[in-house]
């Protein structure tokens, strides 16, 4: 193969050609005074000026250094540290490989087709690419191909590296047929350092994401509390593999007296910081829930705390309370998406009002709303990852969720899975998703026998106490409780009624409730001063009622009721034989 003609076409280099039979190379001549001597053109040399082009100016003085005029194409390509191979013709016959190429893949002999002489190019999938380059005359590149060197070093076999291969069209100008004049220059740049750096970065990002996911999952409930009167299930899905985890969370909190708090929230932002803020807010919600405050007061406290934790982090939240005696879901929302409630007939309602601004904004008085949740009804609380899509308005996603929820049946966990599938959420979803489904089952048959309510209006003065004791004794006997539990229930009723008669105001009411797991006794009155447990002195004639309740009952508590007044309650765990088996 004669390199003289295609070497003259390499950009940026002016060379004196070396013929097949000439071993001397013409050196660059300095400019001389007087008329220039003319000589015939040297075959393969780059002419000083071409027709229609301006003449090439004589070079001026240069600092000391190598000149390009004395370099042939093989000499120039041989000094390039990148891997270079030159091929020609439709079957890509090998014309030349430089020393860097031979150092990686071993020496090669010109003349054979690339499939035989350069099998590594076939393994890397470059032969079809070279065909495209010959047909189109346009360069093609493949990035970051793994290469295993065929040669060895003093320390053993060389380690694999990564190269980016560029195939460029080349006009060899050999004087042969047109097909043989066209060739391909294969240029391979070592990108091992860049690939390894990118892999280290990806590994670091994976570790950070795994840490955030682990942190978030550890802050979420490991096992949901299961209330007596509700069935609940929740699902959390982190964003796609290349997305940092967000701050979605949910919780179920039993408040006592059969009441249950349900929470879902979303901290804006991603990563460990969002997960940490989420954990603090969730812990605060559980603490505030123990105060048994109305939903809007819980959000009011949480709003101030969110601003203290991080004023730059914005969070949304819904806090709802279910009371089986009322058959309603009382809720407050801080910038969160509406709760969806499905009636037993399949009709879906949005609990859309009232909605306040997100947590951490401050200066807003949150208010509570309510929506019916009768036996046989279901509700779903969710974060925006379930319904928000880049290509559509978020409320289009809420409407799609309404449609899916209307047709969803089965257990709460089955409903969670069906809603996620219906909304098209996959492992590659780019946002976190949290879904909380609750059902207020309509009980029939044997289950219905395990849930009962009984109430008595406490009218009159001190005579209300013996009436209350007689009422409690008869009801507990009809529920077939054992004698010891019946006696404890009557004693607790007597103490709660006496406390209400002494410290409360009308209207007063006694309510008894049994579930499949507990007996609940509750007394309400019109005074909003909550009782406190205190130590009574030996000579005191009062002050022991709440202490007695705390001693004999499994748990007790008090809360203010809507519209003024309070409720004081206690619970007794049922013996195993009286629970649902």
C-alpha positions as CSV (number, residue, x, y, z in Angstrom):
1,X,0.0,0.0,0.0
2,X,1.4,3.4,-1.0
3,X,0.7,6.0,1.7
4,X,2.0,9.0,-0.2
5,X,-1.3,10.2,-1.7
6,X,-3.7,9.8,1.2
7,X,-1.0,11.1,3.6
8,X,-1.2,14.4,1.7
9,X,-4.9,14.7,2.4
10,X,-4.5,14.5,6.2
11,X,-5.6,17.9,7.6
12,X,-3.1,20.3,9.1
13,X,0.0,18.7,7.7
14,X,2.2,19.7,4.7
15,X,4.6,16.9,3.8
16,X,7.2,16.0,1.3
17,X,6.2,12.6,0.0
18,X,8.4,9.6,0.2
19,X,8.2,7.4,-2.9
20,X,8.5,3.7,-2.9
21,X,12.1,3.7,-4.2
22,X,13.4,6.9,-2.5
23,X,14.7,6.7,1.0
24,X,15.7,10.3,1.5
25,X,13.2,12.9,2.8
26,X,13.4,16.4,1.6
27,X,13.8,18.8,4.5
28,X,12.1,22.2,4.7
29,X,14.3,24.8,2.9
30,X,14.7,28.3,4.4
31,X,13.8,31.3,2.2
32,X,16.7,32.6,0.1
33,X,17.3,35.9,-1.6
34,X,17.2,36.0,-5.4
35,X,15.1,34.2,-7.9
36,X,13.6,31.0,-6.8
37,X,14.8,27.8,-8.6
38,X,12.0,25.8,-10.2
39,X,11.7,22.1,-10.3
40,X,9.1,19.6,-11.4
41,X,6.5,18.5,-8.9
42,X,7.4,15.7,-6.6
43,X,4.9,12.8,-6.9
44,X,2.6,12.7,-3.9
45,X,3.7,16.1,-2.6
46,X,1.4,18.8,-1.5
47,X,1.7,21.6,-4.1
48,X,2.4,25.1,-2.8
49,X,-0.6,26.5,-4.5
50,X,-3.5,25.0,-6.4
51,X,-5.5,26.5,-9.2
52,X,-8.0,28.9,-7.9
53,X,-6.5,29.0,-4.5
54,X,-4.2,31.7,-3.1
55,X,-0.5,30.8,-2.9
56,X,0.8,29.5,0.4
57,X,2.9,32.1,2.1
58,X,6.4,31.1,3.1
59,X,6.7,30.3,6.8
60,X,8.2,32.9,9.0
61,X,10.7,32.3,11.7
62,X,9.5,29.7,14.4
63,X,10.8,28.8,17.8
64,X,12.9,25.7,18.0
65,X,10.8,22.6,17.7
66,X,9.8,19.7,15.4
67,X,8.3,20.6,12.0
68,X,5.5,18.6,10.3
69,X,6.9,18.9,6.8
70,X,9.2,16.0,7.2
71,X,6.6,13.6,8.6
72,X,4.9,10.9,6.5
73,X,1.4,9.7,7.3
74,X,2.6,6.5,9.1
75,X,5.2,8.5,10.9
76,X,2.6,11.0,12.1
77,X,0.0,8.4,13.0
78,X,2.6,6.4,14.8
79,X,3.3,9.2,17.2
80,X,-0.4,9.5,18.2
81,X,-1.1,7.8,21.6
82,X,-4.6,6.8,20.5
83,X,-5.2,3.5,18.7
84,X,-5.4,3.9,14.9
85,X,-6.1,1.5,12.1
86,X,-6.5,2.3,8.4
87,X,-8.6,0.1,6.2
88,X,-9.6,0.3,2.5
89,X,-12.0,-1.3,0.1
90,X,-15.5,-2.8,0.6
91,X,-14.1,-5.7,2.6
92,X,-12.0,-3.3,4.8
93,X,-8.6,-4.7,4.0
94,X,-6.0,-3.6,6.5
95,X,-3.6,-0.9,5.4
96,X,-2.0,0.2,8.6
97,X,-2.0,0.0,12.4
98,X,0.0,2.3,14.6
99,X,2.2,1.2,17.5
100,X,-0.5,2.1,20.1
101,X,-2.9,-0.3,18.4
102,X,-0.3,-3.0,18.2
103,X,0.6,-2.5,21.9
104,X,-3.0,-3.3,22.9
105,X,-4.1,-6.0,20.4
106,X,-0.7,-7.3,19.1
107,X,1.0,-6.8,15.8
108,X,-1.0,-7.0,12.6
109,X,0.0,-7.7,8.9
110,X,-1.5,-5.6,6.2
111,X,-3.6,-6.9,3.3
112,X,-6.1,-9.2,4.9
113,X,-9.8,-8.2,5.4
114,X,-10.6,-6.8,8.8
115,X,-12.8,-9.8,9.8
116,X,-9.6,-11.9,9.6
117,X,-6.9,-9.4,10.4
118,X,-8.7,-7.4,13.1
119,X,-11.1,-9.8,14.8
120,X,-11.3,-7.5,17.8
121,X,-13.2,-5.0,15.7
122,X,-15.8,-7.7,14.8
123,X,-16.2,-8.6,18.5
124,X,-16.8,-4.9,19.3
125,X,-19.5,-4.7,16.6
126,X,-17.6,-2.1,14.5
127,X,-17.7,-3.9,11.1
128,X,-21.4,-2.9,10.3
129,X,-20.5,0.6,11.5
130,X,-17.6,0.7,9.0
131,X,-19.9,-0.4,6.2
132,X,-22.2,2.5,7.1
133,X,-19.3,4.9,7.0
134,X,-18.3,3.7,3.5
135,X,-21.8,4.0,2.2
136,X,-22.7,7.4,3.7
137,X,-19.3,9.1,3.8
138,X,-20.1,10.3,7.4
139,X,-18.2,9.4,10.5
140,X,-19.8,7.2,13.2
141,X,-18.9,6.8,16.9
142,X,-19.5,4.1,19.5
143,X,-18.8,5.1,23.1
144,X,-17.1,3.3,26.0
145,X,-16.5,-0.2,24.6
146,X,-14.7,-2.6,27.0
147,X,-11.5,-3.8,25.6
148,X,-9.3,-6.7,26.9
149,X,-5.7,-6.3,25.7
150,X,-4.2,-9.3,23.9
151,X,-0.7,-8.4,24.9
152,X,1.0,-8.8,28.3
153,X,3.2,-6.5,30.4
154,X,6.2,-7.2,32.6
155,X,3.7,-7.7,35.5
156,X,1.4,-10.0,33.6
157,X,-1.6,-9.6,31.4
158,X,-2.7,-6.0,30.9
159,X,-6.0,-5.0,32.6
160,X,-9.1,-4.3,30.5
161,X,-9.9,-0.8,29.6
162,X,-12.6,1.3,27.9
163,X,-12.2,3.0,24.5
164,X,-14.4,5.2,22.4
165,X,-14.1,4.2,18.7
166,X,-14.7,6.7,15.8
167,X,-14.8,5.5,12.3
168,X,-14.2,8.3,9.7
169,X,-14.3,8.1,5.9
170,X,-10.9,8.4,4.2
171,X,-9.9,9.0,0.5
172,X,-6.7,7.1,0.1
173,X,-6.0,8.3,-3.5
174,X,-4.0,5.1,-4.3
175,X,-4.5,5.1,-8.0
176,X,-6.4,1.9,-7.7
177,X,-10.1,1.4,-8.5
178,X,-12.7,3.8,-7.0
179,X,-13.7,1.2,-4.4
180,X,-10.1,0.7,-3.3
181,X,-9.5,4.5,-3.0
182,X,-12.2,4.7,-0.3
183,X,-11.3,3.7,3.2
184,X,-12.0,4.0,6.9
185,X,-9.8,5.5,9.6
186,X,-10.6,3.8,13.0
187,X,-9.6,6.1,15.9
188,X,-9.9,4.7,19.4
189,X,-9.4,7.0,22.4
190,X,-8.8,5.6,25.9
191,X,-11.7,6.7,28.2
192,X,-11.0,4.2,31.0
193,X,-10.4,7.0,33.6
194,X,-13.7,8.7,32.6
195,X,-15.7,5.5,32.7
196,X,-14.2,4.5,36.1
197,X,-14.9,8.0,37.4
198,X,-18.5,7.8,36.2
199,X,-18.9,4.4,37.7
200,X,-17.6,5.7,41.1
201,X,-20.1,8.5,40.9
202,X,-22.9,6.1,40.1
203,X,-21.9,3.9,43.0
204,X,-21.8,6.9,45.3
205,X,-25.2,7.9,44.2
206,X,-26.5,4.4,44.6
207,X,-25.1,4.3,48.2
208,X,-26.7,7.7,49.0
209,X,-30.0,6.6,47.6
210,X,-29.9,3.3,49.5
211,X,-29.1,5.2,52.7
212,X,-32.1,7.6,52.0
213,X,-34.5,4.7,51.3
214,X,-33.3,2.8,54.3
215,X,-33.7,5.9,56.5
216,X,-37.2,6.6,55.1
217,X,-38.4,3.0,55.4
218,X,-37.1,2.9,59.0
219,X,-39.0,6.0,59.8
220,X,-42.2,4.7,58.3
221,X,-44.4,2.3,60.4
222,X,-42.9,-1.1,60.3
223,X,-46.4,-2.5,61.0
224,X,-49.6,-0.6,60.8
225,X,-51.8,-0.5,63.9
226,X,-55.1,-2.3,63.2
227,X,-58.1,-0.5,64.8
228,X,-61.1,-2.5,66.0
229,X,-63.5,-0.8,63.6
230,X,-61.4,-0.2,60.5
231,X,-59.4,-2.3,58.2
232,X,-56.3,-0.5,56.9
233,X,-53.4,-1.1,54.5
234,X,-50.7,1.1,53.1
235,X,-48.1,0.9,50.3
236,X,-44.9,3.0,49.8
237,X,-42.9,2.9,46.5
238,X,-39.7,5.0,46.2
239,X,-39.0,6.7,42.9
240,X,-37.1,5.1,40.0
241,X,-33.6,3.7,40.4
242,X,-31.9,6.9,39.3
243,X,-34.1,9.2,41.5
244,X,-33.3,10.2,45.0
245,X,-35.9,9.2,47.5
246,X,-38.5,11.7,48.6
247,X,-40.3,12.5,51.9
248,X,-43.6,10.7,51.6
249,X,-45.0,9.2,54.8
250,X,-48.2,7.7,56.3
251,X,-49.4,6.6,59.7
252,X,-52.3,5.0,61.6
253,X,-52.6,6.0,65.3
254,X,-55.2,4.5,67.7
255,X,-56.5,7.3,69.9
256,X,-58.6,5.2,72.4
257,X,-62.3,4.9,72.9
258,X,-62.5,3.3,69.4
259,X,-61.2,6.4,67.6
260,X,-58.4,6.3,65.0
261,X,-56.2,8.9,63.5
262,X,-55.0,8.5,59.9
263,X,-52.2,10.6,58.5
264,X,-50.5,11.0,55.1
265,X,-47.9,13.7,54.1
266,X,-45.2,14.6,51.6
267,X,-42.1,16.6,52.3
268,X,-41.0,18.5,49.1
269,X,-37.5,17.7,47.9
270,X,-35.4,14.6,47.8
271,X,-32.6,12.8,49.5
272,X,-31.6,12.1,53.0
273,X,-32.6,15.6,54.1
274,X,-36.2,15.2,53.0
275,X,-36.4,11.8,54.7
276,X,-35.0,13.2,57.9
277,X,-37.5,16.1,57.9
278,X,-40.3,13.6,57.2
279,X,-39.2,11.5,60.2
280,X,-39.3,14.5,62.5
281,X,-42.8,15.5,61.3
282,X,-44.1,12.0,61.7
283,X,-42.8,11.7,65.2
284,X,-44.4,15.1,66.0
285,X,-47.7,14.0,64.6
286,X,-47.8,10.9,66.9
287,X,-47.0,13.1,69.9
288,X,-49.7,15.6,69.1
289,X,-52.2,12.9,68.4
290,X,-51.8,11.6,72.0
291,X,-53.2,15.0,73.1
292,X,-56.4,13.9,71.3
293,X,-56.8,17.4,69.7
294,X,-59.1,18.2,66.8
295,X,-57.4,17.7,63.4
296,X,-57.0,21.4,62.7
297,X,-55.3,22.0,66.0
298,X,-52.9,19.2,65.3
299,X,-52.0,20.8,61.9
300,X,-51.6,24.2,63.6
301,X,-49.0,22.8,66.0
302,X,-47.3,20.9,63.1
303,X,-47.2,24.1,61.0
304,X,-45.1,25.9,63.6
305,X,-42.8,22.9,64.1
306,X,-42.2,22.5,60.4
307,X,-41.0,26.1,60.1
308,X,-38.6,25.5,63.0
309,X,-37.2,22.3,61.6
310,X,-36.3,23.8,58.2
311,X,-37.8,27.0,56.9
312,X,-36.8,26.0,53.3
313,X,-38.7,22.7,53.4
314,X,-42.3,22.7,52.5
315,X,-44.6,19.8,53.4
316,X,-48.2,18.9,52.8
317,X,-50.3,16.8,55.2
318,X,-53.8,15.4,55.9
319,X,-54.7,14.5,59.4
320,X,-58.1,12.7,59.8
321,X,-59.9,11.1,62.8
322,X,-62.5,8.3,62.5
323,X,-65.0,7.9,65.3
324,X,-67.2,4.8,64.8
325,X,-69.9,6.2,67.0
326,X,-70.3,9.2,64.7
327,X,-69.8,7.4,61.4
328,X,-67.8,10.3,60.0
329,X,-64.2,11.1,59.1
330,X,-63.2,14.5,60.5
331,X,-60.1,15.9,58.8
332,X,-57.9,18.9,58.2
333,X,-55.6,19.4,55.2
334,X,-52.4,21.5,54.8
335,X,-52.1,21.8,51.1
336,X,-52.6,18.1,50.4
337,X,-54.7,16.4,47.8
338,X,-58.3,15.6,48.7
339,X,-59.3,12.4,50.5
340,X,-61.5,10.2,48.3
341,X,-64.4,8.4,50.0
342,X,-66.4,5.6,48.3
343,X,-69.9,4.9,49.5
344,X,-71.2,1.3,49.7
345,X,-73.0,1.8,46.3
346,X,-69.7,2.7,44.6
347,X,-70.2,6.5,44.5
348,X,-66.9,8.4,45.1
349,X,-66.8,11.8,46.9
350,X,-63.9,14.2,47.2
351,X,-63.3,15.7,50.7
352,X,-62.0,18.8,49.0
353,X,-62.8,21.5,51.6
354,X,-61.4,23.1,53.6
355,X,-57.7,23.0,52.5
356,X,-55.1,25.3,54.0
357,X,-51.6,26.1,52.8
358,X,-48.7,23.7,53.2
359,X,-46.9,23.2,56.5
360,X,-44.2,25.7,57.3
361,X,-45.8,28.7,55.7
362,X,-47.2,30.1,59.0
363,X,-49.8,32.7,59.6
364,X,-52.8,30.5,58.7
365,X,-55.6,29.2,60.9
366,X,-56.4,25.7,59.8
367,X,-60.0,24.5,60.0
368,X,-61.5,21.0,60.2
369,X,-64.1,19.5,57.8
370,X,-65.9,16.1,57.8
371,X,-67.2,13.5,55.4
372,X,-69.5,10.5,56.1
373,X,-67.8,7.1,56.5
374,X,-70.6,4.7,57.1
375,X,-70.3,0.9,57.4
376,X,-69.5,-0.5,54.0
377,X,-67.6,2.7,52.9
378,X,-63.9,3.0,52.0
379,X,-61.5,5.9,51.8
380,X,-58.1,6.5,50.2
381,X,-55.4,8.9,51.2
382,X,-52.4,9.4,48.8
383,X,-49.5,11.5,47.8
384,X,-49.0,13.4,44.5
385,X,-46.7,10.7,43.0
386,X,-49.8,8.5,42.5
387,X,-51.7,11.0,40.3
388,X,-49.3,13.7,39.0
389,X,-47.9,13.4,35.5
390,X,-45.7,15.8,33.6
391,X,-48.0,15.8,30.5
392,X,-51.3,16.5,32.3
393,X,-53.0,18.5,35.0
394,X,-52.8,16.9,38.4
395,X,-56.6,17.0,38.8
396,X,-56.9,14.8,35.7
397,X,-54.9,12.3,37.7
398,X,-57.2,12.7,40.6
399,X,-60.2,12.1,38.3
400,X,-58.5,8.9,37.0
401,X,-58.0,7.8,40.6
402,X,-61.7,8.4,41.3
403,X,-62.6,6.2,38.4
404,X,-60.2,3.4,39.5
405,X,-61.3,3.7,43.1
406,X,-65.0,3.4,42.2
407,X,-64.3,-0.1,40.7
408,X,-61.8,-1.3,43.2
409,X,-62.9,-4.1,45.5
410,X,-61.3,-6.6,47.9
411,X,-59.2,-6.1,51.0
412,X,-57.4,-2.8,51.6
413,X,-54.1,-4.2,50.5
414,X,-55.6,-5.5,47.3
415,X,-57.2,-2.1,46.7
416,X,-53.8,-0.4,47.2
417,X,-52.2,-2.7,44.6
418,X,-55.1,-2.2,42.1
419,X,-55.0,1.6,42.4
420,X,-51.2,1.6,41.8
421,X,-51.6,-0.6,38.7
422,X,-54.6,1.4,37.4
423,X,-52.6,4.7,37.6
424,X,-49.7,3.2,35.7
425,X,-47.1,3.3,38.5
426,X,-44.1,1.0,37.9
427,X,-40.7,0.5,39.3
428,X,-39.4,3.1,36.9
429,X,-41.8,5.8,38.2
430,X,-40.0,9.0,38.8
431,X,-41.7,10.1,42.0
432,X,-42.4,8.5,45.4
433,X,-45.8,7.1,46.0
434,X,-47.6,6.5,49.3
435,X,-51.2,5.1,49.4
436,X,-53.3,4.5,52.5
437,X,-56.6,2.7,52.2
438,X,-59.2,2.2,55.0
439,X,-62.5,0.4,55.1
440,X,-65.3,0.6,57.6
441,X,-66.7,-2.9,57.1
442,X,-70.4,-3.6,57.3
443,X,-70.6,-6.5,59.8
444,X,-73.2,-9.2,59.7
445,X,-73.7,-12.5,61.3
446,X,-71.3,-13.6,64.0
447,X,-69.2,-10.4,63.5
448,X,-72.2,-8.2,64.2
449,X,-72.6,-10.0,67.6
450,X,-69.1,-8.8,68.6
451,X,-69.8,-5.1,68.1
452,X,-72.5,-3.4,70.2
453,X,-73.4,0.1,71.5
454,X,-75.6,1.2,74.4
455,X,-76.2,4.7,75.7
456,X,-78.0,6.4,78.6
457,X,-78.8,10.1,79.1
458,X,-77.8,11.1,82.6
459,X,-80.7,13.2,83.8
460,X,-81.5,14.5,87.2
461,X,-79.1,14.9,90.1
462,X,-77.3,12.4,92.3
463,X,-79.9,9.8,91.5
464,X,-78.3,9.5,88.0
465,X,-75.4,7.6,89.5
466,X,-77.4,4.5,90.7
467,X,-79.3,4.5,87.4
468,X,-76.0,4.5,85.5
469,X,-74.7,1.5,87.6
470,X,-77.9,-0.5,87.1
471,X,-77.8,0.3,83.4
472,X,-74.2,-0.8,83.0
473,X,-74.7,-4.0,85.0
474,X,-77.7,-5.0,82.8
475,X,-75.9,-4.2,79.5
476,X,-72.7,-6.0,80.4
477,X,-74.7,-9.0,81.6
478,X,-76.6,-9.1,78.3
479,X,-73.2,-9.1,76.5
480,X,-72.3,-12.2,78.4
481,X,-69.2,-10.8,80.0
482,X,-67.6,-12.8,82.9
483,X,-68.5,-11.6,86.4
484,X,-65.1,-10.1,87.2
485,X,-65.1,-8.0,84.0
486,X,-68.7,-7.0,84.6
487,X,-67.9,-5.8,88.2
488,X,-64.9,-3.8,86.9
489,X,-67.1,-2.2,84.2
490,X,-69.7,-1.2,86.8
491,X,-67.1,0.3,89.1
492,X,-65.6,2.3,86.2
493,X,-69.0,3.5,85.2
494,X,-69.7,4.6,88.8
495,X,-66.5,6.6,89.0
496,X,-66.8,8.3,85.7
497,X,-70.4,9.3,86.3
498,X,-69.6,10.6,89.8
499,X,-66.7,12.6,88.4
500,X,-69.0,14.1,85.7
501,X,-71.8,14.9,88.2
502,X,-69.3,16.6,90.5
503,X,-67.2,18.6,88.0
504,X,-69.3,18.7,84.8
505,X,-72.4,20.3,83.6
506,X,-75.4,19.0,81.6
507,X,-76.0,17.5,79.2
508,X,-74.4,14.3,80.4
509,X,-74.4,10.9,78.7
510,X,-73.1,7.5,79.4
511,X,-72.0,5.3,76.4
512,X,-70.9,1.7,76.5
513,X,-69.3,0.0,73.5
514,X,-67.9,-3.4,72.9
515,X,-65.7,-4.5,70.0
516,X,-64.1,-7.8,69.3
517,X,-61.2,-6.8,71.5
518,X,-62.3,-4.4,74.2
519,X,-65.0,-2.9,76.3
520,X,-65.2,1.0,76.2
521,X,-66.9,3.1,78.8
522,X,-67.3,6.8,78.0
523,X,-69.1,9.7,79.8
524,X,-69.6,13.1,78.1
525,X,-70.8,16.4,79.7
526,X,-70.9,20.1,78.8
527,X,-67.9,21.3,80.8
528,X,-64.6,21.5,78.8
529,X,-62.2,21.3,81.8
530,X,-60.3,18.0,81.4
531,X,-59.6,15.9,84.5
532,X,-56.1,15.2,85.7
533,X,-54.9,12.3,87.7
534,X,-53.5,13.6,91.1
535,X,-52.3,12.1,94.3
536,X,-55.0,12.3,97.0
537,X,-54.0,12.9,100.6
538,X,-55.2,10.3,103.2
539,X,-57.6,12.9,104.7
540,X,-59.1,13.9,101.2
541,X,-62.6,12.8,100.6
542,X,-62.3,13.3,96.8
543,X,-59.7,13.1,94.1
544,X,-59.4,9.3,93.9
545,X,-61.8,8.6,91.0
546,X,-59.4,9.0,88.1
547,X,-56.7,7.1,90.0
548,X,-59.1,4.2,90.5
549,X,-59.9,4.3,86.8
550,X,-56.2,4.3,85.8
551,X,-55.6,1.4,88.2
552,X,-58.3,-1.0,87.1
553,X,-58.6,-0.1,83.3
554,X,-56.2,-1.0,80.5
555,X,-56.1,2.6,79.4
556,X,-58.0,5.9,79.9
557,X,-58.1,9.4,78.5
558,X,-60.1,12.5,77.9
559,X,-60.7,15.0,75.1
560,X,-62.7,18.1,74.3
561,X,-65.7,17.5,72.1
562,X,-66.8,19.7,69.2
563,X,-69.1,22.5,70.2
564,X,-67.8,22.5,73.8
565,X,-67.7,19.9,76.6
566,X,-65.5,16.9,77.1
567,X,-65.5,13.1,77.0
568,X,-63.7,10.9,79.6
569,X,-63.2,7.3,78.8
570,X,-61.6,4.0,79.8
571,X,-61.0,0.7,78.1
572,X,-60.8,-2.9,79.3
573,X,-59.2,-5.7,77.2
574,X,-61.6,-8.6,76.7
575,X,-60.6,-12.1,77.8
576,X,-59.5,-14.3,75.0
577,X,-62.6,-16.3,75.0
578,X,-64.7,-13.2,74.3
579,X,-62.6,-12.1,71.3
580,X,-63.1,-13.0,67.7
581,X,-61.6,-16.4,67.2
